[in-house]
């Protein structure tokens, strides 16, 4: 069993290998396994975490082979109970039978070493606990199965995707897997039953003529209409940036979502304290906000944003101007400044050569 696992998963962590083989060597565990699916529930998560660059389908196939070649074979080849050979014919009519239990004992439990089975209460409770745990795992696995595809309609197109809830618990450094998506723009079908994988640390380019749906796909990702894990921060630098009354440097700072949220909490707490100086809840809220602002070095954020803008050609005066006062080219530089400032996990650039 250990050799098979090592052969199929050469990069498996040795500690995980020892643990898995130990679990599969436990008789109590093997008694609870009635199928390869049960085996996957027991050891599958450990094998997935301990073996780098291994797909879930490989682990499922390995569990099927382990079950067929070792567990099922052991069950089918288990020795049958020893047959008892009577030393002489027994005349039931000459025996004194008190009840049926004595009859069974006299006939079938003969002179050889008589085996009596006793129930170990602790083992029984342990077995019942395992059955309950297995049922809970199965229920959890059913809950994690892919949800029905849901269509999302907006001005930029229609997106439909089957969502796997398990993907929503990935970290910021995880690969992104977008499976089974349909993308339409009006009546035009842009993508059908398509899967996309974005590996961490890689750069990708979308190449194609106008109208194929490159911008529509990027808009769907940017708006999180496709299932992007919440832990992954993203920023979309679009072809055109809308001009508003927001100052240039403020437009860069507002990309820092955590800083923006803390500033809003600070503003609300100060409003409450302005009306009621003795409000303990507002005072505590303000203390928490200041602690977190210090933790993220908020005092350096404005100087960092100003440095980035200066590097892109914005003078001190220009940094205090509203974004609507800039031409399209300068607003594109602002969009690039936002990307450089936030350093998102996923950066989407629509026609990036326009900024060069």
N, C-alpha and C positions, 0 to 999 in steps of 0.2 A: 504493500500500500504506500509506504514511504517512498519507495523507488519510483512508483508511478507519478506521485506528486512532484518529485524532484525533476523527473524527465519532462513533464508537461509545463512546470513552472520553475525553470532554472534560476530565476532571480528572486525566488521567494525568501523572505526573511527567515533565518534559521530558527528564531524564537517562535515565529508563527508556525513553522513546520513541526516543531516539537509539540506545540500545543495541540495542533490539529490531529496529529497521529495519536497523541495521548487521549484526546476526546473519542476518536474512532476506535481506540482499544478498550474503551470502557463498555462492559457488557450491558450495563443499564441503559446507556445511550443507544447502543445498537438495537436493543429490544424495541425502542420507540420509533425506529426508522422503518417506515413501511413503503417508502418510495424514494426516488432520487430527489424529488422536490423537498422531502423532509430533510434529506442529507444537506441540500443546499441551504436550507434555513439554519442549520446548525453551524456549518463551517464556511458557507459562501462569503459572508461579510468579512471574515478574517482573511480569507484567501485574496479577496479583492483589495483589501487595505495593505496586505503584506507583499503583493506582487506588483511592481511598477509596470505600466504600459500594457496591462492585460485587460481585455474587454470582458464584460459580464457574460457574454455568450460562451467564452472559453471556459469560464468557471462552471457554468451550467453543464457543458459537455463533460468536463472532468468529473463532476459529481455523478453524472450518469454512468461513466465508466467505472468509477470507484464502487458505486452501488451494485452494478451488474457483475463485476469481476471479483469483488471481495465480500461485500455484505450479503447479497442475495445467494451467492454460492455457498457461503458458510451456513446460511439458514437451510438450504436445500440438502446439504451434505451432513446435517446434524444427525448423530446416531439415534436410532429409535430405542425406546425403553427395552431393557433386557427381557427376553421371554423366560418364563419360569417353567421348568420341566418337572412334572410331578413324579415322585418316586414310585407310586403305585396307583392303581385305579381307585377312585373315590366313589363310594355308594352313598348318595345323598340321603337315601331313605334310612340309612343306619346312623346318620349324624343327628346330634341333638342341637336343633337350631332354635335360638332364642328370638332372634329378629333378623331382618334382611341384612343389616350391617354385619352380623356375625357370619351369615352365609357368604357374603362377599369376601370377608376376611379369611374364612376357612378355605374357600376354593381358590381364589386368585392370589392370595398372599401365602405361598407355601413355605416349606421349611427353609428355603434359602434366606440370605440376609434380607430382612423385611425393611423396606424404605418407607418411612413415615414423613410426610411433608408438614412442616409447621410454617405458619405465616408470620413473617417478621413485620411488626407494626411500623417500625421506622422506615423499612424499605418500601412498604406499601404507601406510606405517606409521601415518600420521596418520589415514587412512581406517579402518584396522583398529581404532585406538584409539577412534574415534568410535562404531563399531559396538558395541564392547565396552561403552562408556559408556552407549549407548542401551539395551542389554540390561539393564544394572544399574539404570538409571532405571525401566525397565518392571517389573523384579522388585520394586523398592522401592514403586512405585505399587500393584502388586498386593497387597503386604503391608499397605498403608495403607487398602485397601478395607474397607468395613463388615464387621465380624465378624458371625457368625450371632447372632441374638437369644438372650439367655440369661435364663431366668426366675429370680427371686429370691423366696424365700418367707420370711415372718416373721409375727410376731403382728399387725402393722398392715396386712398385705395382701400381694398378690403383684404383683411388678413385672417387666415384660419389656421389653427395649429393645435395638435394634440399635446397637452402639457403633462410632463412627468413631475409630480410633486417633489420627488426626491431631489431634482435638480435645483430646487429653490433653497437648498441648504448648503450649496457650494460656497467656497471661500473666494476672496478677490483674486487669488492666483490659480483658480481652476480653469480648465478648458471649458469653452461654451459649446454645448451641443443643442442645435435647434432642429427638431425632427418633424417630418411630415407636415410641412407648411404649404398652404395655398395662398397665392398673392394675386389679386386682381385689381385692375384700374378700370372702373366702370364695367363694361362688358368684356373688356380685353383680359385674357388670362396671361399673366406674366410668369408665374411659377406654379407648378402643380406637383403635389406629393414630393416636395423637395426637402433635403436635409442639408444643414450647414454646420460645419465644425470650425470654431475659431480657437486655435491653440494659443495658450499663454506664451507671450514673448515673441510671437511671430507677427509679420506685417503682410497684409493681403491687398491686392488691387482688383477692382471690378472693371473689366474691360468690355466694351460693346458699343454699338451705335446708339444714337439717341432713340428714346422710346422703348427700350428693352426693359426698363423698370429698375435701373440702378439706384436712382434717387428715391424711388418709392420704397425699395427694400431698406435703404439706410434710414429713411424717415420712420419706418415701422420698428426698426431696432432702437432708434433714438428715443421714440415715445414709449418703449418697453411694451409695445403691442405684441411682440414676440417674447417668449419666456426667457428673459435675461435674469440670472440670479441677482437678488437684491444686494448682495455684498459687493457686486461689481459696479464700480462707478463708471459713468460714461459721459462723454461730451461730443456733441455733433456740431461740427463747423460747416454750416450750410453754404450754398452758392451765394446767397444774398443775406445780408444782415439788416434787419429793420431798424430804422432810426427812430429814437424816442427822446424824451426829455432827460433820460438818465445820463449822468456825467460819464465821461470816458473811463475814468479810474474806478467809478462805482460799478460800471458794467463789468469790469474785470473782477472786482471783489465779490459781486453777487454770485459768481460761479462757485465760490466756496460755500457750498450748501450748509455745512455745519456752522460756519461762522455766521452766515445769514440768519440761521435759525436761532442761534444764541443771541444775536443782536436784537431780534424780535422779542425774545423772552425778556431780555434786559429792558427793552422799551416798555413792555406791558407791566413789568414789576415796578418800574419807576413811576408809571402812571398811577398805580394803586397806592404807592407810598406817598405820592404828592397829595392824595386825598386823605390818606390815613397813615400817618407816620409810624404808628404803633402796630401796624399789621405784621404779625410774626411770620405768616406764611409767605408774604411778599419779600420780607427781609431774608428769609431762608432761601427763597428762589433766587434772589439777587446774589447771595453768597455762592450758591451752586454754579450760577452762570459765570461769575468772576473766576472761580476755580477752573472751570473748563476752558474759559478764554485764555487763561494763563497756560493751561496744559497744551493747547494747540498753538501757542505763541501768536496770539491774535495781534499783539502790538507790532509784530514785524510784517503782518500781511500787507498793509498799505505801502510800506517801503518796498517790499518785493514786487508788488503790482506796478509801482512807479518805475522801478528799475527795468522791468520787462517792457513797459510802454516806451521808455526812453530808448531802449535798444532797437525798437521798431520805428523810431523817428518821431515820436510824440514829444513835443516840448512841454514844459511845466504848464504853460498857458493852455495848450491843446488838451492836456489831461483834465482840465477843469471845464471843458466845453461839453455841451450835450451831444449825444451820438447823432442826432438828426442834423446837426450842423456839418457833419463830415460827408464827403463824397463816398460813392460805393467802394472805391479802392481803399480808403482809410478805414471804412467800417469792416472791410475784410481783414485788415491788420488788427483791428480790435478783436475780431473773432479768433485770430491766431494767438493774440495775447492771452485770451481766456484759456485757450488750450495749454499754453506754456505755464500759466499760473496754477491751474488746478491739477495738472499731471494725472489725468484719469486713467483707470485700468483699461478702458476701451475708448480709443479716440477715433471718431468717424470724420473723415475729411471728404467733402463732396467737391470734386474738381479742384484738388489742391494746387494744381499748376497755376490757377488764377491768382494765387497769392505770391507767386515767385516773381 
